[in-house]
Each structure stands twice: as C-alpha cells, then as structure tokens.
Amino acid sequence: MTVATSTPEPLTPAVLHILMALADGERHGYGIMQAVAIQSDNTVRMGPGTLYGTIKRMLASGFIEEAEERIDPNHADERRRYYRLTGLGRDVFKNEIKRLERLLQVPAAKNVLVKENT
C-alpha cells in the first residue's frame, strides 16, 4: 500500500470501506464492521480476519492511528482499541474519492448511467 504523489495506486475495497467508516470519527473494530455493513446497505460484510489484517497494514502505512483516549471513558471497554484517520489517511481517502469520481465520468459520458423511465 504505497502512496505516490502523482498517480497513487487504487485502494483495496477493504481499505476504502475502513477509511469511509472512520471519516466521521473514531471507532473500535466492531464499530467499523457495523459501519461498513450500514454504508454498503449490507452488501459488504467484513469479517474479523479481513478487518484486523487491513487495520494492521493501515497502521503501518500511517493511514490510521490508534486513539489514546476513549470517546466516553465511562463506557469504554479497556480491551477495545479505537482507531481514527490520520492527516495522511484523510488525504488518501479524498484522493481515492476523486479518482473514483473521474472514473465514473466515463460511463456517464457514454450514457450508461442514464436512469430508465419506469
């Protein structure tokens, strides 16, 4: 998972979903899995192996970091680790969204995305 300044490689779906889940704040692992299911309308189910393997790689790449403080210390489970985006992670996420928007311009220009009358 390298980040180049001119032509970054596309993110994996797992990385993109985790970045989207963390875009609006810190979450623990299970919270990320729930957010992925909700934001994908239950079409993507991320299992623990995929989730924690991807989190490990994202931590190493500097896209996310473990939060030191808990959102609500009165309800925090010491075993839960909370994650949040770093500045780099937010930039990578924004760049990937821009790349996907450019990609979707092609089918739009070819009228592939035109809504049919029902």
MARVO-873810 format. One line per field, with one value per residue (C-alpha): residue number from 1; x, y, z. Coordinates in steps of 0.2 Angstrom, whole numbers. Example, Ala and Ser with C-alpha at 12.3 -4.5 7.8 and 13.67 -1.06 7.14 Angstrom:
<pts>
k = 1 2
xx = 62 68
yy = -22 -5
zz = 39 36
</pts>
This chain:
<pts>
k = 1 2 3 4 5 6 7 8 9 10 11 12 13 14 15 16 17 18 19 20 21 22 23 24 25 26 27 28 29 30 31 32 33 34 35 36 37 38 39 40 41 42 43 44 45 46 47 48 49 50 51 52 53 54 55 56 57 58 59 60 61 62 63 64 65 66 67 68 69 70 71 72 73 74 75 76 77 78 79 80 81 82 83 84 85 86 87 88 89 90 91 92 93 94 95 96 97 98 99 100 101 102 103 104 105 106 107 108 109 110 111 112 113 114 115 116 117 118
xx = 0 11 6 13 10 6 -3 -7 -12 -31 -35 -42 -61 -57 -46 -58 -73 -62 -57 -76 -81 -68 -71 -84 -74 -66 -72 -67 -66 -84 -90 -80 -88 -105 -102 -96 -112 -123 -114 -114 -133 -127 -119 -102 -98 -81 -75 -63 -48 -50 -54 -39 -27 -31 -31 -13 -7 -16 -7 9 6 1 -17 -25 -19 -24 -33 -26 -42 -59 -74 -83 -72 -86 -92 -75 -70 -51 -50 -57 -45 -51 -45 -45 -39 -23 -20 -12 -27 -39 -29 -28 -46 -50 -38 -47 -64 -58 -51 -67 -77 -66 -68 -87 -87 -83 -99 -109 -102 -107 -125 -123 -129 -145 -160 -173 -191 -201
yy = 0 14 32 41 60 59 43 34 16 12 7 -10 -11 -16 0 11 5 7 24 28 21 32 48 54 49 36 18 2 -14 -20 -2 -2 -18 -12 5 -5 -15 0 11 -3 -7 -24 -29 -29 -39 -38 -52 -50 -58 -45 -31 -33 -38 -22 -12 -18 -13 4 7 3 14 29 30 27 28 20 33 35 42 34 43 40 34 29 16 12 -7 -7 -22 -11 -2 14 20 36 43 52 68 56 44 58 64 47 45 61 57 40 48 60 46 36 51 53 35 36 51 38 28 44 52 36 37 21 29 37 32 22 28 15
zz = 0 -6 -9 -23 -26 -45 -48 -32 -34 -31 -13 -10 -6 12 14 6 17 33 28 25 42 51 41 53 69 80 80 88 77 79 76 60 54 58 49 33 33 35 22 10 13 19 3 11 27 33 44 58 48 34 46 58 44 35 50 54 36 38 54 46 31 43 36 53 71 87 98 115 123 123 117 133 147 157 144 137 137 141 128 114 103 94 78 69 52 52 40 28 29 26 11 4 6 -3 -17 -19 -20 -33 -43 -42 -47 -63 -67 -66 -78 -92 -91 -88 -104 -113 -106 -97 -80 -88 -77 -86 -86 -76
</pts>
